[in-house]
Amino acid sequence: MITSLVLTDLIQVLPLITEHHAPSDPLHLLLKKVARKEAEHVFKSSSKLRSVEFGPFGGIIFPYFEMGAVSSLNLFDLDELIIFSFYWQNRKRYKNVADVGANIGLHSIVLSRCGFNVNSYEPDPGHYKILKRNLALNRCAHVTGHNSAVSNEAAIKEFVKVLGNTTGSHIAGSRANLYGKLERFPVKTEPIQEIMDWADLVKIDAEGHEKDILLATKRSDWTGTDAMVEVQSQENASAIFKHFKKLKVNLFAQKINWRKVVSEDQMPKGYKDGSLFITAGSAFIKG
């Protein structure tokens, strides 16, 4: 086993510097470069399965995997580490977590190491196969994988796989300006209502479909359930802001260092703006 002291230190210090979490902050930009260099150093080897001591989460095995223009190294970007540190700091506040858009399983592994019961949803069959392998390699006994998407209803919908960047694959109609070679096939969708009934934390990375998912929720769904969400567009940001303003559910944005969102311009409008935390509570939860 090797130890990543850099990533370990980042996981520990990030909760202490939330005033620098905005992606435009100079310290964030510096730490992003540091995190990337370290991820390349410890996780790029594809020739062998090796365990890396990953902060409080212990040793994890996460083989290098290419996904078109990006790779598994991108899953260790600083914004992801911020979310991982959030999971750890709040490990006593939650019990059941839904990983919506689980990709190849890194969030699910980290969530498992925090002691949560996890349901992971990944519609791409290729990614799901790697997810199941990674869960097995890391002996994640309390994670259940689902080769399905999450939506506003139980249905069969068309899925678009973007071969040039499979992390951008999505439910048809969720994203504009498609590029490169595409594959289309049907996927099963699970209704968000049932997931909200079970989970007390939901992580959503649905590549543009987050609007359909979130607008299907009611005020009562947020009693005892929080969410960490990636928002993909101006249109989605506007619709989500208006929906939760009507519900009187609070939004806190990484874009403004996790302060409460009080206007549409403070909403994230793409992955480069960081995450959005949704809660019926009065503050961004920190340990």
Sequence and secondary structure as in RCSB ss.txt:
>XXXX:A:sequence
MITSLVLTDLIQVLPLITEHHAPSDPLHLLLKKVARKEAEHVFKSSSKLRSVEFGPFGGIIFPYFEMGAVSSLNL
FDLDELIIFSFYWQNRKRYKNVADVGANIGLHSIVLSRCGFNVNSYEPDPGHYKILKRNLALNRCAHVTGHNSAV
SNEAAIKEFVKVLGNTTGSHIAGSRANLYGKLERFPVKTEPIQEIMDWADLVKIDAEGHEKDILLATKRSDWTGT
DAMVEVQSQENASAIFKHFKKLKVNLFAQKINWRKVVSEDQMPKGYKDGSLFITAGSAFIKG
>XXXX:A:secstr
 EE HHHHHHHHHGGG GGG STTSHHHHHHHHHHHHHHHHHH   SS  EEE GGG EEE    EEBTEEGGGG
GSHHHHHHHHHHHHTTTT SEEEEES TTSHHHHHHHHTT EEEEE   HHHHHHHHHHHHHTT TTEEEESSEE
ESSSEEEEEEEETTBGGG EETTS SS  S EEEEEEEEEEHHHHHHH SEEEE  TTTHHHHHTT  GGGGSS 
EEEE    HHHHHHHHHHHHHHT EEEEGGGTTEE  SGGGS  SGGG  EEEESSSS    
